[in-house]
């Protein structure tokens, strides 16, 4: 005997399930935070909202500068818009010093629209949550560098319980002390992120898939960011000096080596001259003398 399920109860349950999910999406705070979480992980390291330019432009009031449809197309396929020869896209690339925006992971039209809605709301606030941390522009002191090194190495624990940088990252100056290999080498991070402002945003909200979940719940405290910047800036500058010294040493070694080769070559040629050329010259002189005597 075959049993046939009634469609009525199933349809009734399905309708109620859809209604419940819709209500949850509209009221539950986590659902409302999805674009914000996505922005923080994938956009914030290059774009502030009201905090000034980073690698990419400040997005505050972006729809006053370009239409929404163009922006949706750009977010969904920035490389495609660039390849089409679009003049506004080309200008954005020039202003970003040649950096090319890439399509965000899992990007859809609905998500692009939601992100633009988020930017519009944040642009209307006195201060957006994505304005970036206001890091002091005072001169960095040796004490800042030492404190930053202690934080990086884990000698001084991070205030909010986050893991020490050395667990996942390394810098060249550590040498045999090593460091983690899970993350990037941060020796040139200060230069790559274009200075204090870009690095402060990256430290406040690390965008990587590995770091973001950890530092969302255990963020680096604002007062810890400046010492870490000081340490990483010093690492960049020291590495630059070491690289310059290596180039100078290479050039000096090359010049010394070339001079030594010239001396060796001169000695060798001089011997060849004495062994081969000199007898020929003496023989010529003898013939000349015989003619003169005759």
Residue pairs with C-beta under 8 A, 6 or more apart in sequence:
24 31
25 31
34 114
35 111
35 114
35 115
35 117
35 118
36 118
36 129
37 216
38 104
38 111
38 115
39 115
39 118
39 119
39 130
40 130
40 205
40 207
40 212
40 216
41 205
41 207
41 209
41 212
42 104
42 105
42 207
43 104
43 115
44 130
44 201
44 205
44 207
45 54
45 55
45 198
45 201
45 202
45 205
45 206
45 207
46 54
46 55
46 56
46 101
47 54
47 56
47 57
47 58
47 59
47 130
48 54
48 58
48 59
48 60
48 128
48 130
48 131
48 132
48 201
49 58
49 59
49 60
49 119
49 122
49 123
49 128
49 130
49 131
50 58
50 60
50 122
50 123
50 125
50 127
50 128
50 130
50 131
51 58
51 128
51 130
51 131
51 132
51 201
52 58
52 132
52 197
54 132
54 194
54 197
54 198
54 201
55 96
55 99
55 193
55 194
55 198
56 92
56 96
56 99
56 101
57 92
57 95
57 96
59 119
59 123
60 119
60 122
60 123
60 128
61 123
62 71
62 116
62 119
62 123
63 71
63 116
63 119
63 120
66 74
66 88
68 116
70 88
71 112
71 116
72 109
72 112
72 113
72 116
73 81
74 81
74 89
74 101
75 103
75 104
75 107
75 112
75 115
75 116
76 103
76 107
76 108
76 109
76 112
77 103
78 89
78 100
78 101
78 102
78 103
79 100
79 102
79 103
81 89
82 89
82 90
82 93
82 100
92 101
93 99
93 100
104 111
122 128
122 129
122 130
132 197
132 200
132 201
132 204
133 200
133 201
133 204
133 222
133 225
135 196
135 197
135 200
135 225
135 226
135 229
136 226
137 196
140 226
140 229
140 230
140 233
140 234
141 230
144 226
144 227
144 230
144 231
145 227
145 230
145 231
145 234
147 156
147 227
147 230
147 231
148 227
148 228
148 229
148 230
148 231
148 232
148 234
149 155
149 231
150 156
151 158
151 164
151 165
151 224
151 227
151 228
151 231
152 164
152 165
152 166
152 171
152 228
152 231
152 232
153 164
153 165
153 166
154 163
154 164
154 165
154 166
154 167
157 164
158 164
158 218
158 220
158 221
158 224
159 221
159 223
159 224
160 218
160 219
160 220
160 221
161 218
162 214
162 215
162 218
162 219
162 220
163 214
163 218
165 186
165 228
166 174
166 179
166 180
167 180
167 182
168 180
168 182
168 183
168 210
168 211
169 179
169 180
169 182
169 183
169 184
169 185
169 186
170 178
170 179
170 180
170 181
170 185
170 186
170 187
171 179
171 185
171 186
171 187
171 232
171 235
172 185
172 187
172 235
172 239
172 242
173 187
173 235
173 238
173 239
182 210
183 208
183 210
183 211
186 232
186 235
187 235
187 236
187 239
188 235
188 236
188 239
189 199
189 202
189 232
189 235
189 236
190 196
190 199
190 229
190 232
190 233
190 235
190 236
191 236
193 199
193 202
196 229
196 233
199 229
199 232
199 233
200 225
200 226
200 229
203 220
203 225
203 228
203 229
204 219
204 220
204 222
204 225
205 212
205 215
205 219
206 212
206 215
220 228
